[in-house]
Amino acid sequence: MINLQQDSEGFIRMNRHFPASVLVSITFSDGSVENVSGQRLNQAYDEALAEFREQNNLDAKGFSRYQKSRTNPGNKVDFVRVQPGMSD
């Protein structure tokens, strides 16, 4: 089981997908604990990544369509917003 801690802004650190079958224990900032499936967290990660790409004008694969003179600071997210009640 993977244990994660929610920060004061409502995010957990998650920079990759977890195995879909694993249970992840999230301790929320209010002290409550909830077990969430890896599949559900992967969905939240994908949603956060899609939002990041949209806000930064990247295509679905994360490529910038600007001229090559511009640099992309990264094509990933490190933090995913979570809230109690996310479990399946």
N, CA, C and O atoms as a Tinker XYZ file with bonds, in Angstrom:
   352  protein
     1  N      0.850000   -1.178000    0.000000    73     2
     2  CA     0.000000    0.000000    0.000000    64     1     3
     3  C      0.892000    1.236000    0.000000    63     2     4     5
     4  O      1.911000    1.285000    0.689000    81     3
     5  N      0.502000    2.204000   -0.763000    73     3     6
     6  CA     1.219000    3.473000   -0.865000    64     5     7
     7  C      0.507000    4.476000    0.023000    63     6     8     9
     8  O     -0.720000    4.574000   -0.010000    81     7
     9  N      1.260000    5.221000    0.816000    73     7    10
    10  CA     0.696000    6.246000    1.697000    64     9    11
    11  C      1.090000    7.621000    1.188000    63    10    12    13
    12  O      2.270000    7.892000    0.966000    81    11
    13  N      0.101000    8.491000    1.004000    73    11    14
    14  CA     0.344000    9.854000    0.539000    64    13    15
    15  C     -0.283000   10.839000    1.519000    63    14    16    17
    16  O     -1.255000   10.514000    2.202000    81    15
    17  N      0.277000   12.037000    1.583000    73    15    18
    18  CA    -0.193000   13.094000    2.482000    64    17    19
    19  C     -0.628000   14.289000    1.646000    63    18    20    21
    20  O      0.133000   14.766000    0.804000    81    19
    21  N     -1.836000   14.774000    1.868000    73    19    22
    22  CA    -2.331000   15.961000    1.173000    64    21    23
    23  C     -1.687000   17.193000    1.802000    63    22    24    25
    24  O     -1.582000   17.286000    3.025000    81    23
    25  N     -1.258000   18.133000    0.971000    73    23    26
    26  CA    -0.686000   19.365000    1.506000    64    25    27
    27  C     -1.797000   20.361000    1.850000    63    26    28    29
    28  O     -2.978000   20.086000    1.635000    81    27
    29  N     -1.411000   21.504000    2.379000    73    27    30
    30  CA    -2.395000   22.489000    2.844000    64    29    31
    31  C     -3.195000   23.107000    1.702000    63    30    32    33
    32  O     -4.255000   23.684000    1.940000    81    31
    33  N     -2.706000   22.997000    0.465000    73    31    34
    34  CA    -3.412000   23.561000   -0.684000    64    33    35
    35  C     -4.318000   22.542000   -1.373000    63    34    36    37
    36  O     -4.986000   22.873000   -2.352000    81    35
    37  N     -4.347000   21.296000   -0.868000    73    35    38
    38  CA    -5.246000   20.282000   -1.400000    64    37    39
    39  C     -4.646000   19.351000   -2.427000    63    38    40    41
    40  O     -5.385000   18.661000   -3.129000    81    39
    41  N     -3.327000   19.307000   -2.539000    73    39    42
    42  CA    -2.662000   18.489000   -3.543000    64    41    43
    43  C     -1.875000   17.350000   -2.909000    63    42    44    45
    44  O     -1.484000   17.414000   -1.743000    81    43
    45  N     -1.652000   16.307000   -3.701000    73    43    46
    46  CA    -0.712000   15.251000   -3.339000    64    45    47
    47  C      0.394000   15.258000   -4.380000    63    46    48    49
    48  O      0.180000   15.681000   -5.516000    81    47
    49  N      1.563000   14.795000   -4.000000    73    47    50
    50  CA     2.667000   14.693000   -4.953000    64    49    51
    51  C      2.500000   13.390000   -5.727000    63    50    52    53
    52  O      2.492000   12.302000   -5.151000    81    51
    53  N      2.369000   13.524000   -7.030000    73    51    54
    54  CA     2.172000   12.355000   -7.894000    64    53    55
    55  C      2.724000   12.704000   -9.264000    63    54    56    57
    56  O      2.081000   13.437000  -10.017000    81    55
    57  N      3.902000   12.195000   -9.605000    73    55    58
    58  CA     4.512000   12.551000  -10.880000    64    57    59
    59  C      4.488000   11.412000  -11.890000    63    58    60    61
    60  O      5.186000   11.464000  -12.903000    81    59
    61  N      3.689000   10.382000  -11.619000    73    59    62
    62  CA     3.570000    9.252000  -12.533000    64    61    63
    63  C      2.286000    8.492000  -12.216000    63    62    64    65
    64  O      1.639000    8.756000  -11.203000    81    63
    65  N      1.921000    7.556000  -13.074000    73    63    66
    66  CA     0.777000    6.683000  -12.807000    64    65    67
    67  C      1.159000    5.622000  -11.789000    63    66    68    69
    68  O      2.309000    5.187000  -11.727000    81    67
    69  N      0.189000    5.214000  -10.997000    73    67    70
    70  CA     0.348000    4.086000  -10.090000    64    69    71
    71  C     -0.283000    2.864000  -10.749000    63    70    72    73
    72  O     -1.138000    3.018000  -11.621000    81    71
    73  N      0.112000    1.656000  -10.357000    73    71    74
    74  CA    -0.588000    0.471000  -10.874000    64    73    75
    75  C     -2.075000    0.564000  -10.545000    63    74    76    77
    76  O     -2.442000    0.958000   -9.438000    81    75
    77  N     -2.924000    0.208000  -11.490000    73    75    78
    78  CA    -4.371000    0.358000  -11.320000    64    77    79
    79  C     -4.911000   -0.471000  -10.163000    63    78    80    81
    80  O     -5.896000   -0.084000   -9.535000    81    79
    81  N     -4.287000   -1.591000   -9.877000    73    79    82
    82  CA    -4.826000   -2.485000   -8.855000    64    81    83
    83  C     -4.372000   -2.154000   -7.433000    63    82    84    85
    84  O     -4.877000   -2.746000   -6.479000    81    83
    85  N     -3.442000   -1.231000   -7.272000    73    83    86
    86  CA    -2.912000   -0.923000   -5.945000    64    85    87
    87  C     -3.861000    0.004000   -5.184000    63    86    88    89
    88  O     -4.525000    0.851000   -5.781000    81    87
    89  N     -3.917000   -0.163000   -3.872000    73    87    90
    90  CA    -4.672000    0.769000   -3.025000    64    89    91
    91  C     -3.721000    1.823000   -2.496000    63    90    92    93
    92  O     -2.622000    1.508000   -2.038000    81    91
    93  N     -4.144000    3.068000   -2.559000    73    91    94
    94  CA    -3.340000    4.186000   -2.089000    64    93    95
    95  C     -4.066000    4.818000   -0.917000    63    94    96    97
    96  O     -5.236000    5.186000   -1.028000    81    95
    97  N     -3.382000    4.945000    0.195000    73    95    98
    98  CA    -3.955000    5.561000    1.384000    64    97    99
    99  C     -3.586000    7.041000    1.380000    63    98   100   101
   100  O     -2.407000    7.395000    1.373000    81    99
   101  N     -4.599000    7.898000    1.384000    73    99   102
   102  CA    -4.368000    9.344000    1.390000    64   101   103
   103  C     -4.793000    9.891000    2.743000    63   102   104   105
   104  O     -5.928000    9.693000    3.176000    81   103
   105  N     -3.868000   10.586000    3.411000    73   103   106
   106  CA    -4.184000   11.289000    4.653000    64   105   107
   107  C     -4.442000   12.738000    4.269000    63   106   108   109
   108  O     -3.541000   13.435000    3.806000    81   107
   109  N     -5.674000   13.185000    4.464000    73   107   110
   110  CA    -6.059000   14.535000    4.082000    64   109   111
   111  C     -5.628000   15.530000    5.151000    63   110   112   113
   112  O     -5.330000   15.150000    6.283000    81   111
   113  N     -5.597000   16.796000    4.783000    73   111   114
   114  CA    -5.124000   17.833000    5.702000    64   113   115
   115  C     -6.020000   17.971000    6.928000    63   114   116   117
   116  O     -5.584000   18.510000    7.945000    81   115
   117  N     -7.271000   17.494000    6.854000    73   115   118
   118  CA    -8.156000   17.559000    8.018000    64   117   119
   119  C     -7.971000   16.360000    8.951000    63   118   120   121
   120  O     -8.638000   16.269000    9.981000    81   119
   121  N     -7.066000   15.438000    8.594000    73   119   122
   122  CA    -6.781000   14.282000    9.438000    64   121   123
   123  C     -7.496000   13.013000    9.023000    63   122   124   125
   124  O     -7.161000   11.936000    9.516000    81   123
   125  N     -8.466000   13.105000    8.138000    73   123   126
   126  CA    -9.169000   11.900000    7.702000    64   125   127
   127  C     -8.296000   11.105000    6.738000    63   126   128   129
   128  O     -7.424000   11.656000    6.066000    81   127
   129  N     -8.544000    9.811000    6.684000    73   127   130
   130  CA    -7.776000    8.910000    5.830000    64   129   131
   131  C     -8.740000    8.168000    4.918000    63   130   132   133
   132  O     -9.808000    7.734000    5.351000    81   131
   133  N     -8.361000    8.026000    3.665000    73   131   134
   134  CA    -9.214000    7.328000    2.702000    64   133   135
   135  C     -8.346000    6.466000    1.790000    63   134   136   137
   136  O     -7.272000    6.892000    1.364000    81   135
   137  N     -8.807000    5.266000    1.496000    73   135   138
   138  CA    -8.126000    4.392000    0.551000    64   137   139
   139  C     -8.728000    4.599000   -0.828000    63   138   140   141
   140  O     -9.940000    4.489000   -1.012000    81   139
   141  N     -7.871000    4.900000   -1.793000    73   139   142
   142  CA    -8.306000    5.187000   -3.152000    64   141   143
   143  C     -7.569000    4.220000   -4.074000    63   142   144   145
   144  O     -6.393000    3.927000   -3.857000    81   143
   145  N     -8.249000    3.732000   -5.089000    73   143   146
   146  CA    -7.604000    2.811000   -6.026000    64   145   147
   147  C     -6.607000    3.571000   -6.898000    63   146   148   149
   148  O     -6.756000    4.767000   -7.148000    81   147
   149  N     -5.605000    2.854000   -7.344000    73   147   150
   150  CA    -4.629000    3.451000   -8.253000    64   149   151
   151  C     -5.284000    3.919000   -9.534000    63   150   152   153
   152  O     -4.886000    4.929000  -10.113000    81   151
   153  N     -6.293000    3.179000   -9.978000    73   151   154
   154  CA    -7.003000    3.559000  -11.200000    64   153   155
   155  C     -7.672000    4.925000  -11.046000    63   154   156   157
   156  O     -7.617000    5.746000  -11.961000    81   155
   157  N     -8.303000    5.173000   -9.898000    73   155   158
   158  CA    -8.976000    6.461000   -9.665000    64   157   159
   159  C     -7.965000    7.605000   -9.601000    63   158   160   161
   160  O     -8.214000    8.686000  -10.133000    81   159
   161  N     -6.822000    7.366000   -8.947000    73   159   162
   162  CA    -5.794000    8.407000   -8.889000    64   161   163
   163  C     -5.192000    8.656000  -10.269000    63   162   164   165
   164  O     -4.842000    9.790000  -10.597000    81   163
   165  N     -5.069000    7.611000  -11.076000    73   163   166
   166  CA    -4.562000    7.788000  -12.433000    64   165   167
   167  C     -5.512000    8.656000  -13.255000    63   166   168   169
   168  O     -5.069000    9.455000  -14.079000    81   167
   169  N     -6.818000    8.501000  -13.031000    73   167   170
   170  CA    -7.792000    9.359000  -13.712000    64   169   171
   171  C     -7.604000   10.816000  -13.281000    63   170   172   173
   172  O     -7.633000   11.722000  -14.114000    81   171
   173  N     -7.414000   11.034000  -11.987000    73   171   174
   174  CA    -7.189000   12.402000  -11.491000    64   173   175
   175  C     -5.903000   12.979000  -12.067000    63   174   176   177
   176  O     -5.848000   14.162000  -12.403000    81   175
   177  N     -4.872000   12.152000  -12.184000    73   175   178
   178  CA    -3.598000   12.589000  -12.766000    64   177   179
   179  C     -3.796000   12.987000  -14.230000    63   178   180   181
   180  O     -3.306000   14.029000  -14.666000    81   179
   181  N     -4.514000   12.154000  -14.983000    73   179   182
   182  CA    -4.760000   12.447000  -16.397000    64   181   183
   183  C     -5.554000   13.736000  -16.568000    63   182   184   185
   184  O     -5.287000   14.508000  -17.488000    81   183
   185  N     -6.528000   13.977000  -15.691000    73   183   186
   186  CA    -7.305000   15.216000  -15.745000    64   185   187
   187  C     -6.421000   16.429000  -15.443000    63   186   188   189
   188  O     -6.536000   17.463000  -16.101000    81   187
   189  N     -5.544000   16.299000  -14.453000    73   187   190
   190  CA    -4.636000   17.400000  -14.110000    64   189   191
   191  C     -3.663000   17.661000  -15.255000    63   190   192   193
   192  O     -3.355000   18.814000  -15.556000    81   191
   193  N     -3.180000   16.603000  -15.890000    73   191   194
   194  CA    -2.260000   16.752000  -17.012000    64   193   195
   195  C     -2.946000   17.420000  -18.198000    63   194   196   197
   196  O     -2.357000   18.282000  -18.850000    81   195
   197  N     -4.190000   17.028000  -18.484000    73   195   198
   198  CA    -4.942000   17.646000  -19.586000    64   197   199
   199  C     -5.173000   19.134000  -19.306000    63   198   200   201
   200  O     -5.060000   19.960000  -20.212000    81   199
   201  N     -5.492000   19.474000  -18.067000    73   199   202
   202  CA    -5.686000   20.881000  -17.709000    64   201   203
   203  C     -4.388000   21.665000  -17.853000    63   202   204   205
   204  O     -4.393000   22.786000  -18.360000    81   203
   205  N     -3.267000   21.078000  -17.409000    73   203   206
   206  CA    -1.960000   21.717000  -17.545000    64   205   207
   207  C     -1.635000   21.989000  -19.012000    63   206   208   209
   208  O     -1.193000   23.081000  -19.370000    81   207
   209  N     -1.862000   20.978000  -19.858000    73   207   210
   210  CA    -1.565000   21.131000  -21.277000    64   209   211
   211  C     -2.443000   22.188000  -21.930000    63   210   212   213
   212  O     -1.979000   22.955000  -22.772000    81   211
   213  N     -3.714000   22.226000  -21.539000    73   211   214
   214  CA    -4.625000   23.235000  -22.100000    64   213   215
   215  C     -4.207000   24.645000  -21.692000    63   214   216   217
   216  O     -4.209000   25.555000  -22.521000    81   215
   217  N     -3.856000   24.829000  -20.445000    73   215   218
   218  CA    -3.458000   26.148000  -19.956000    64   217   219
   219  C     -2.152000   26.624000  -20.570000    63   218   220   221
   220  O     -1.903000   27.826000  -20.654000    81   219
   221  N     -1.318000   25.684000  -20.999000    73   219   222
   222  CA    -0.020000   26.038000  -21.565000    64   221   223
   223  C      0.035000   25.881000  -23.079000    63   222   224   225
   224  O      1.115000   25.838000  -23.669000    81   223
   225  N     -1.136000   25.795000  -23.702000    73   223   226
   226  CA    -1.262000   25.721000  -25.160000    64   225   227
   227  C     -0.449000   24.589000  -25.768000    63   226   228   229
   228  O      0.238000   24.776000  -26.773000    81   227
   229  N     -0.530000   23.410000  -25.153000    73   227   230
   230  CA     0.137000   22.230000  -25.683000    64   229   231
   231  C     -0.907000   21.321000  -26.322000    63   230   232   233
   232  O     -2.082000   21.360000  -25.958000    81   231
   233  N     -0.474000   20.510000  -27.267000    73   231   234
   234  CA    -1.433000   19.597000  -27.882000    64   233   235
   235  C     -1.652000   18.377000  -26.984000    63   234   236   237
   236  O     -1.120000   18.321000  -25.875000    81   235
   237  N     -2.428000   17.405000  -27.454000    73   235   238
   238  CA    -2.804000   16.252000  -26.631000    64   237   239
   239  C     -1.611000   15.393000  -26.227000    63   238   240   241
   240  O     -1.660000   14.700000  -25.211000    81   239
   241  N     -0.544000   15.435000  -27.013000    73   239   242
   242  CA     0.657000   14.666000  -26.674000    64   241   243
   243  C      1.649000   15.487000  -25.862000    63   242   244   245
   244  O      2.682000   14.969000  -25.436000    81   243
   245  N      1.346000   16.758000  -25.645000    73   243   246
   246  CA     2.212000   17.608000  -24.842000    64   245   247
   247  C      3.241000   18.387000  -25.620000    63   246   248   249
   248  O      4.179000   18.932000  -25.037000    81   247
   249  N      3.081000   18.451000  -26.940000    73   247   250
   250  CA     4.033000   19.190000  -27.744000    64   249   251
   251  C      3.582000   20.634000  -27.909000    63   250   252   253
   252  O      2.399000   20.907000  -28.106000    81   251
   253  N      4.515000   21.533000  -27.829000    73   251   254
   254  CA     4.236000   22.932000  -28.061000    64   253   255
   255  C      4.184000   23.176000  -29.556000    63   254   256   257
   256  O      5.024000   22.668000  -30.299000    81   255
   257  N      3.220000   23.938000  -29.997000    73   255   258
   258  CA     3.105000   24.252000  -31.414000    64   257   259
   259  C      3.638000   25.651000  -31.719000    63   258   260   261
   260  O      3.354000   26.212000  -32.777000    81   259
   261  N      4.413000   26.210000  -30.787000    73   259   262
   262  CA     5.059000   27.488000  -31.017000    64   261   263
   263  C      6.350000   27.284000  -31.791000    63   262   264   265
   264  O      6.788000   26.152000  -31.998000    81   263
   265  N      6.949000   28.371000  -32.211000    73   263   266
   266  CA     8.220000   28.296000  -32.914000    64   265   267
   267  C      9.276000   27.663000  -32.007000    63   266   268   269
   268  O      9.165000   27.702000  -30.782000    81   267
   269  N     10.275000   27.095000  -32.614000    73   267   270
   270  CA    11.315000   26.396000  -31.871000    64   269   271
   271  C     12.120000   27.314000  -30.949000    63   270   272   273
   272  O     12.818000   26.820000  -30.064000    81   271
   273  N     12.043000   28.614000  -31.128000    73   271   274
   274  CA    12.806000   29.531000  -30.279000    64   273   275
   275  C     12.260000   29.570000  -28.849000    63   274   276   277
   276  O     12.970000   29.972000  -27.926000    81   275
   277  N     11.025000   29.163000  -28.665000    73   275   278
   278  CA    10.443000   29.123000  -27.326000    64   277   279
   279  C     10.774000   27.780000  -26.691000    63   278   280   281
   280  O     10.832000   26.756000  -27.372000    81   279
   281  N     10.988000   27.794000  -25.395000    73   279   282
   282  CA    11.291000   26.536000  -24.711000    64   281   283
   283  C     10.124000   26.127000  -23.840000    63   282   284   285
   284  O      9.416000   26.975000  -23.296000    81   283
   285  N      9.928000   24.839000  -23.711000    73   283   286
   286  CA     8.877000   24.281000  -22.869000    64   285   287
   287  C      9.514000   23.884000  -21.541000    63   286   288   289
   288  O     10.426000   23.057000  -21.533000    81   287
   289  N      9.063000   24.448000  -20.413000    73   287   290
   290  CA     9.691000   24.148000  -19.130000    64   289   291
   291  C      9.461000   22.723000  -18.651000    63   290   292   293
   292  O     10.101000   22.296000  -17.690000    81   291
   293  N      8.592000   21.996000  -19.271000    73   291   294
   294  CA     8.315000   20.617000  -18.872000    64   293   295
   295  C      6.935000   20.214000  -19.321000    63   294   296   297
   296  O      6.049000   21.051000  -19.490000    81   295
   297  N      6.766000   18.953000  -19.507000    73   295   298
   298  CA     5.480000   18.462000  -19.982000    64   297   299
   299  C      4.953000   17.425000  -19.005000    63   298   300   301
   300  O      4.629000   16.303000  -19.393000    81   299
   301  N      4.869000   17.798000  -17.759000    73   299   302
   302  CA     4.341000   16.889000  -16.765000    64   301   303
   303  C      3.815000   17.694000  -15.584000    63   302   304   305
   304  O      4.122000   18.876000  -15.431000    81   303
   305  N      3.033000   17.044000  -14.771000    73   303   306
   306  CA     2.563000   17.650000  -13.541000    64   305   307
   307  C      3.156000   16.848000  -12.391000    63   306   308   309
   308  O      3.366000   15.641000  -12.505000    81   307
   309  N      3.419000   17.525000  -11.292000    73   307   310
   310  CA     3.962000   16.858000  -10.113000    64   309   311
   311  C      2.955000   16.779000   -8.984000    63   310   312   313
   312  O      3.141000   16.009000   -8.043000    81   311
   313  N      1.892000   17.564000   -9.063000    73   311   314
   314  CA     0.919000   17.620000   -7.986000    64   313   315
   315  C     -0.481000   17.442000   -8.537000    63   314   316   317
   316  O     -0.811000   17.990000   -9.589000    81   315
   317  N     -1.312000   16.675000   -7.831000    73   315   318
   318  CA    -2.679000   16.385000   -8.247000    64   317   319
   319  C     -3.616000   16.767000   -7.102000    63   318   320   321
   320  O     -3.384000   16.390000   -5.953000    81   319
   321  N     -4.675000   17.515000   -7.420000    73   319   322
   322  CA    -5.640000   17.921000   -6.396000    64   321   323
   323  C     -6.509000   16.723000   -6.011000    63   322   324   325
   324  O     -7.006000   16.003000   -6.877000    81   323
   325  N     -6.686000   16.518000   -4.709000    73   323   326
   326  CA    -7.536000   15.445000   -4.196000    64   325   327
   327  C     -8.477000   15.998000   -3.143000    63   326   328   329
   328  O     -8.216000   17.051000   -2.562000    81   327
   329  N     -9.575000   15.291000   -2.897000    73   327   330
   330  CA   -10.519000   15.686000   -1.855000    64   329   331
   331  C    -11.143000   14.429000   -1.283000    63   330   332   333
   332  O    -11.195000   13.407000   -1.967000    81   331
   333  N    -11.617000   14.476000   -0.049000    73   331   334
   334  CA   -12.283000   13.301000    0.525000    64   333   335
   335  C    -13.481000   12.892000   -0.320000    63   334   336   337
   336  O    -14.164000   13.743000   -0.890000    81   335
   337  N    -13.734000   11.605000   -0.400000    73   335   338
   338  CA   -14.856000   11.103000   -1.179000    64   337   339
   339  C    -14.490000   10.691000   -2.582000    63   338   340   341
   340  O    -15.377000   10.408000   -3.386000    81   339
   341  N    -13.203000   10.649000   -2.905000    73   339   342
   342  CA   -12.773000   10.283000   -4.251000    64   341   343
   343  C    -12.801000    8.792000   -4.504000    63   342   344   345
   344  O    -12.815000    8.367000   -5.659000    81   343
   345  N    -12.808000    7.988000   -3.457000    73   343   346
   346  CA   -12.686000    6.544000   -3.667000    64   345   347
   347  C    -13.872000    6.003000   -4.446000    63   346   348   349
   348  O    -14.971000    6.557000   -4.419000    81   347
   349  N    -13.619000    4.923000   -5.129000    73   347   350
   350  CA   -14.636000    4.320000   -6.012000    64   349   351
   351  C    -15.820000    3.813000   -5.277000    63   350   352
   352  O    -16.747000    3.284000   -5.890000    81   351
